[in-house]
Amino acid sequence: MPSMLDHRPAESHHHTHGPGCGHDSVIHGDHVDYLHAGHVHREHRTDEGVHYDECTDCQCEHCADACAVCNCADCTCPTCNHARCQCESCSDSCAHCSCAECTCATCQHAA
């Protein structure tokens, strides 16, 4: 599951996000997002240093929230945290599904 669709640097920070930084955090796929003044930031390390990017937005046509905090009841976005596995025998979220022969199109491990 791609965790970021495009590279969108956030505004400059005067601190490093992390435990105890004062911002709520959410595990989102393969990274941690930090909720910051109405934005959802994730760390982006490059050869030039560290900056923060805006994380992905829900792709549902009726939603304008970030994938890490989206709560659409009928969400079909493949990068949202809460998308549910569509396999007949699974009731886990796509982010945590471990079905051996998963056929769900939005699960991280589906091929």
C-alpha positions in Angstrom: 0.0 0.0 0.0 1.6 3.3 -0.9 1.5 5.6 2.1 2.0 8.8 0.2 0.8 9.5 -3.3 2.7 12.7 -3.9 5.5 14.7 -2.2 3.8 17.7 -0.5 6.2 19.4 2.0 4.5 20.9 5.0 5.4 24.2 6.6 8.7 24.5 8.5 8.8 23.2 12.0 10.7 24.4 15.0 10.8 21.0 16.6 11.1 17.3 15.6 7.8 15.3 15.8 8.0 12.3 18.0 7.0 11.0 21.4 6.4 13.8 23.8 6.4 16.6 21.1 2.9 17.7 22.0 1.1 16.5 18.9 -1.3 13.6 18.7 0.1 10.7 16.6 -1.6 8.1 14.5 0.0 4.9 13.0 -0.8 5.0 9.3 0.4 2.0 7.3 4.2 2.0 7.4 4.7 5.3 9.2 3.5 7.6 12.0 1.5 10.7 11.2 1.4 13.7 13.6 -1.7 15.8 13.8 -0.6 19.4 13.7 -2.9 22.5 13.6 -5.4 20.8 11.2 -2.7 19.1 9.2 -1.4 15.5 9.1 2.4 15.5 8.9 4.8 12.6 8.4 8.6 12.7 8.5 10.5 12.6 5.2 14.2 12.0 5.4 16.4 12.9 2.4 20.1 13.3 1.7 19.6 17.0 2.4 18.0 16.5 5.8 14.6 15.9 7.4 11.4 17.8 6.6 7.7 17.0 7.0 5.2 16.2 4.3 1.5 16.4 4.3 0.2 12.9 4.3 -2.3 11.6 1.7 -5.9 12.7 1.5 -8.9 10.3 1.2 -9.7 9.6 -2.4 -13.4 9.1 -1.9 -15.3 11.8 -3.9 -17.3 12.9 -0.8 -14.5 13.1 1.7 -11.9 15.8 2.3 -10.1 14.3 5.3 -6.6 12.9 5.5 -6.3 9.1 5.2 -4.8 8.7 8.7 -8.0 10.2 10.3 -10.7 9.5 7.7 -13.9 8.1 9.1 -16.0 7.6 6.0 -18.6 4.9 6.7 -18.3 3.5 3.1 -14.7 4.4 2.4 -13.1 2.7 -0.7 -9.8 4.6 -0.5 -6.9 2.2 -0.6 -4.6 4.4 1.6 -7.1 5.1 4.4 -6.4 3.5 7.8 -9.8 2.0 8.3 -10.6 0.3 5.0 -11.8 -3.2 5.9 -10.6 -6.4 4.2 -13.2 -7.7 1.7 -12.2 -11.3 2.0 -15.1 -13.5 3.1 -13.4 -14.9 6.2 -11.7 -11.7 7.4 -13.0 -8.8 9.5 -9.7 -7.0 10.1 -8.7 -3.6 8.7 -6.6 -3.7 5.5 -3.7 -2.1 7.4 -3.6 -5.2 9.7 -5.0 -8.0 7.5 -2.9 -11.2 7.5 -5.0 -13.5 5.4 -2.8 -16.1 3.7 -4.5 -15.9 0.4 -6.0 -12.4 0.5 -8.0 -11.2 -2.5 -8.9 -7.8 -1.2 -7.7 -5.0 -3.6 -7.1 -2.5 -0.7 -5.0 -4.7 1.6 -1.4 -3.8 2.0 -0.1 -7.3 1.3 -2.4 -8.2 -1.6 -0.5 -8.8 -4.9 
